Amino acid sequence: MSTKNELKTAMWLEFQIESNWTSPFIFAIYNIFKPVGAALLLVAMFYVVAGKWTGNSLAFMYVGNAFYMILAQTLFSIGWIVHDDREHYSTLRYLYISPTPYFRYLVGRSITRYTLSIVPMLVLLLLGLLFKIEYKFNILLLGFALLIGFVFIVGTALLISGINLLTARHAGAIGEAFAGIFYLASGVVFPVSLLPAWAQQIALGFPTTYWFSIIRIAVLGHEADTFMASFSLLELCLYLTLLSFVYFLIAFLVFKFADTVARKLGILDMSTTY
Amino acid sequence: MNTVLLNLRAIRGRAYPRIVGLMREPSWMFWETVLPLLSISAFIYVYRSLNAPAMYEGFVVLGGVMTTYWLNVLWSMAAQLYWEKETANLQLYLAAPMSKMSILAGMAFGAIVSTTLRATAILILGIFVFHVNFVISSPILLVLVFVVALFALYGMGMLFASLYLMWGREAWYLNNLLQEPVYFLSGQYFPVKALGNIVAAAASIIPLTLGLDAMRQILFPESIPWGFLNPWVELGILALLSIVFIIWAKYALDRIEYLGRVKGTLTMRWQ
């Protein structure tokens, strides 16, 4: 089977698993409701303090949160694949011995998950018009951000999958941990400049920090975070690209290592009934 | 054997693994305290970025603590019988001689104990890391509201556990859906009155809404103008909700078990 067909099959499988539990209409509603709930939570928090439904601070956190949904949904969903294949459906051994390398299978499923996560982001951006968010789209820059974002988000998800090959019960927690760290330290819903100095330095080690800054420039036309505004757009793009590919490489190496250890210990298809 | 004694033993037996499991699997001390603290920290920084008064940070810590219970209700109560079905244990429960409500009650009791330990850890960390000040204006009312809210929450969990027996994977997705939208509707990190009286009234079906609102008014007296209802009224409604949910759970469990037997879906896995 060619690589293209392998990826296509894995992508189709992910779409089926995510959506065939219900009708397409209900699935579309479900895919949107959760991110909208998270966005409205932030809007309500803004309202109780500011006493209004519009403002620059709201635009900052709203746009950050909209794109954060892509990251969170992908990390969480892909993080569960190993656990699902191994424990719930008991299909991991069959997938593993199929002609498609398991890593490539995970990449294929990640592509679909990433793409599906873009839809609610678009809905959120549309909803943002209700709160009078002034968009100034730079489509080229946005496209670049989404493309490079795919690299590090899927890379991180595959890193989590690698770790899950060796663990029994922490599939969800590990994905949540990564998503939570990025949420706190990457300037998603508040400026990085608010963090303590030591945390700001840690934030600079995450590709997400540069990603969200580029996203804000691509969507709102400017960067309101004074800390990140000290970087030029070119620097942001370079750091994002470099860190994304480094993350992907690390993810690949960790996955390979975890795979080797899991096979050595004989726990690749362990069943813990968890 | 005396039926009451049998059911009490069932409650103890079902609560046992949840309580003892805490000691045998201590990784929760990291995963289930540090992880919630990450999102709590983020929301506190959101309020700081808006120059909000300090009490709002207290709202976030309180909301974060109650989130622990809500997630426990969803994943350790509501989805539990679904998981048992997936792991082919459900028929053992159904064939057991005790009332299924006692099994659910044992699950609830064990979950409350284990979750309270986690919630306390999160509360202590939240207080010390972010220097949140709580002013307990009425300790007795606070304890009553907290306990009755838990009864109502876990009663709701028992009801969901019954309903989820009807479903396959829909249970998992519904549970996912009942997270962020519920945080918004129940005013997890902000006074629910901000959503308007109609939305707040509708959201009051979720015990978290009134429980949080009452506790906010008790712990932060300056937030009373933002209170939806008087805390005593909210306590009364929570008590009513807990009775309704538990009775409804009993009815739903019996009905759905009957339907499952008739349709042959009780042992159907991977749906």
Interface residues (C-beta under 8 A of the other chain):
Chain A: W21 T22 Y30 F33 K34 P35 V36 G37 A38 L40 L41 L42 A44 M45 F46 Y47 V48 V49 A50 S57 M61 H88 Y89 R169 H170 A173 E176 A177 G180 I181 Y183 L184 V188 V189 F190 P191 L194 L195 T273
Chain B: E25 S27 W31 E32 V34 L35 L38 S39 S41 A42 F43 Y45 V46 Y47 R48 S49 L50 N51 A52 Y56 E86 T87 G168 R169 E170 Y173 N176 L177 Q179 E180 P181 V182 Y183 F184 L185 G187 Q188 Y189 F190 P191 A194 L195 W226 W270
